[in-house]
Amino acid sequence: RPKFGLSMAASIITEEFNLRELQKELAAIEDASKKDELLKKITEREVLIAEKRSKILENPYSKNLYKRCAIKDMLGDDQGVSLIGLTGIVVGGWVRTGRTADKGAFTFLELNDGSCPHNIQVLVKAEIKNPDEIKSTGVCVVVEGEIKASPEGAKQKIELHATAVLHVGPCEAKTYPMAKAKLGLEFLRDKIHLRVRTNTIASIQRVRNCLAFGTHKFFQTSGFQYVHTPIMTASDCEGAGEMFQVTTLLQGAENAAEP
């Protein structure tokens, strides 16, 4: 999890400890005027903690209205267990699978934002959003909710219980080519703009990213500089090669040009 999340979490723990101390102090006070003053401090501390908890996972590079957090940051090293109980968490991504339960009262979405191979399960009640608008594979959604522990036996330790659906980018299920089933590489060759949503291509991209970063880092720390050298090709489009000549032998070129 990024440093900004860890430092915020440590700050919240300190504030919660101070809050408990104030509550203990309140229980021991009998003076009404002092009680009122202490209650005001406790209320202010509770508001401060709530604000910090809502921002603990806010991605500093999310410049849009929603201040989304990445699924990768939510899951972290402990699969998100330490974040259970946080409210006001906003996530966004594409629906990989969606299904309804309890006769349409709930919609379960497997959401992925590309930050990691893992999905986050989002539970959306029917009164919050019509299941038919959000359950199709490929739909883009931004959801705000509370992180809760998953039922015993579930694959993930946490899930997001939606309190609001902030955005829906519809997708026609009949024409969306990226089906739930495993897709062959030959098929993905024709779907360049969508294939990165598959686990295979996304994993390859992450490996390539790490290799490229490692190579550049090695040469940078060894005193080299990265430059773009001029690229010359041997293409002869529409006879352009007969109009221009590229050479370092200028004297020889001038002599060759003389009749």
Buried (B, 14 or more C-beta within 10 A) or exposed (E): BBEBBEEBBEBBEEBBEBBEEBEEBBEEEEEEEEBEEBBEBBEEBBEBBEEBBBBBBBBEEBEEEBBBBBBBBBBBEEBBEBBBEBEBBBBBBBBBBBEBEEEEEBBBBBBBBBBBEBBBBBBBBBEBBBBEEBBBBBBBBBBBBBBBBBEEEEEBBBBBBBBEBBEBEEBEEEEEEBEEEEBEEEEBEEBEEBBBBBEBBBEEEEEEEEEEEEEEEEEEEEEEEEEEEEEEEEEEEEEEEEEEEEEEEEEEEEEEEEE
